[in-house]
Amino acid sequence: MDSHDSDYVRSVDLETQRVIDAANAEYERSKFDGGDTSKSRKRQPIDIDDDDDDVEDDINKGKTSAPEPKKRKQYADCWEHFTVIMKTDKTGKSEERAQCNHCKADYAYNPHKNGTKSYNRHMEKCKVMLRNADIGKMMVNSEAKLQARKIDHMVFREMVAKCIIQHDLPFAYVEYERVRSVWKYLNADVKFISRNTAAADVYKFYENETENLKRELAHLPGRISFTSDLWTAITQEGYMSLTAHYVDRNWKLNNKIIAFFAFPPPHTGMHIAMEILQKWKDWGIEKKVFSITLDNATNNDTTQDILKSQLMLRSDLLCGGEYFHVRCAAHILNIIVQIGLKDIGPTLHKIRESIKYVQASEKREILFAKCVEAVGIKTKAGLILDVLTRWNSTYKMLDRAIKYRAAFGNLKVIDAKNYAFHPTEEEWHRLKQVCEFLEPFDEITNLISGSGYPTSNLYFMQVWRINEWLLSNTTNPDEIIRKMIVPMRERFDKYWEEVSDVFAMTTVFDPRFKLTLVDFCFGKLGKNAAKRKIEDLRSKLTTLFESYENKSIFTSSSTETRETNQESEENEGQKTCFGNYQDFFAFRKETVVSSGKSSLDMYLDEPPLDTKNFESLDILMYWKDNTQRYGALASMACDLLSIPIITVASESSFSIGARVLNKYRSRLLPKNVQALICSRNWLKGFEAYENEEYEKFVEDETSPTFQSIVDDELDIDEETS
């Protein structure tokens, strides 16, 4: 190719490039003149046909033909239901219109000026499209008409987070294939999320609920009692639980886990106390603490001493922290009974080994079942093995084993060669007496560990029954039982000396008992002792009540608000109904002060309510109804009634933790563990979780016969006729 030809080709290439650049510039200009600006749109490149023949034709013609610019692709979802058509108006002018594929309605169309809002609005009300649509993608509106379902993805993600929290699901639940297919069927617009997003959503929900709970506690009318305990997870990591117990502004008793965090060694009293103090400070409730219930571990004694001393530095406790520390009654009972069971250790060993022998293999279980049938035992309750650290499980083991006493004797005859743990007749007789001795302890433990009594007003009587039972068995004819009672009484007396005042005070605030129940129990100690204890109890109640009346000590902004509201209501009443009664009200106030009777004295001097007529009385509702009458005494009653006698709330949180942290989910971050456990407690509470543990699903493996179906239908017909 000579220089002339090369210059000509170069000029052709430049001309072609100029045309291409002009076309692309026109596309960019149309893009910003009113079309859809979706980020997902990609610019359509101008195709260059490099076919040699075409280039040669262009060269022969002496010029390059400009390519036709391609039509813009329509990306909006509405174009699945609309088509651009040419329509002639009344004047004969043709124009482009966007026509609905279903009802044939048309709208103005101009790719450079019109958007897609009118098309989207039409899709929501197009009757033909709604009639032909998949019902799975529709919903009924407030007018009972079908319309396209819209999904709020933020609401959807929050619901998924709650589902994971409440049902102990793994974060990978959102990635399950079948779960996603269900979501896709319910709404095709659903956006799937990953397990990491699900974990972030759960933690975000926890943070939001934490802020809500902080605001609730900040405006709480009264004080808060706490329980705390330590737990070792399946990963061998240590965790601490801190639960708040309080009566809210609606006069409902609440139990909320406010912290469930990883707690590495050392588990010293100092370390525990510093962590609890930090949590109280983080929640802003260090000035609202009333009491803390701990078990009888040695490090907890140090913990409560440090906590009390730190809170007393700022005078945040009432009455010098006299009612700050409460020992767990269930733990004390466990220690007391375990001490007594040491004297029958060899006999208990024989029972445990006998049960282990029977349950060791299926062959032995079948053999034992034949022994049960041979001696004619009809009970369906099977044998159970106890947990050494829980005495009431030992009682249940003995109770079941005694029922199968004859069957064990028959097993000894049939399998004498292998079965070598059979108790003697004397040991069986002693086990029966021990079981009868422990039965009241089991009843009391179940009572105080359950959720039957939401407040602590009946704890005094239950603990007093233990004292009565031990006293009555000091003269038991069985020497072993008398020997058991001596160390049990020593430990119980030490515990009773510490908690009797607190439990007696909570009983006083039951309007059905007041001082009568305490007087009845103390009366068994003798008249002089009873009189001295009653006077001491009234003195402590008066001292505590003065603390509540003194605003400098009981500083609760919410309580001040409640008092202000009451005063304002009273002032309004004076202006309307008693506008000229100011002198009388001043006289009445002076008279009450001069009489020396406080609201506490008025409450105690009035006769108690009839227990027959008020057997199912809601104690908190009573104090709610009498708030204006008793004033600060109602706040004092709520704080005392919310004191937990046992740490069962913390132990329940460990049951939740065992489901969250298991062998399949052992790598959860501690912050996610806390978010899951606390959020679940705030959503469901403890009682709902405990009920789930006892749900039994019975499946009938046999299909119903035709005759049984006919018989059922005949029975129904007879009942309706």
Summary of the structure (lengths in Angstrom):
residues: 721
radius of gyration: 39.6
end to end distance: 110.2
largest distance: 135.5
contacts: 1983
relative contact order: 0.08
helix: 60%
strand: 8%
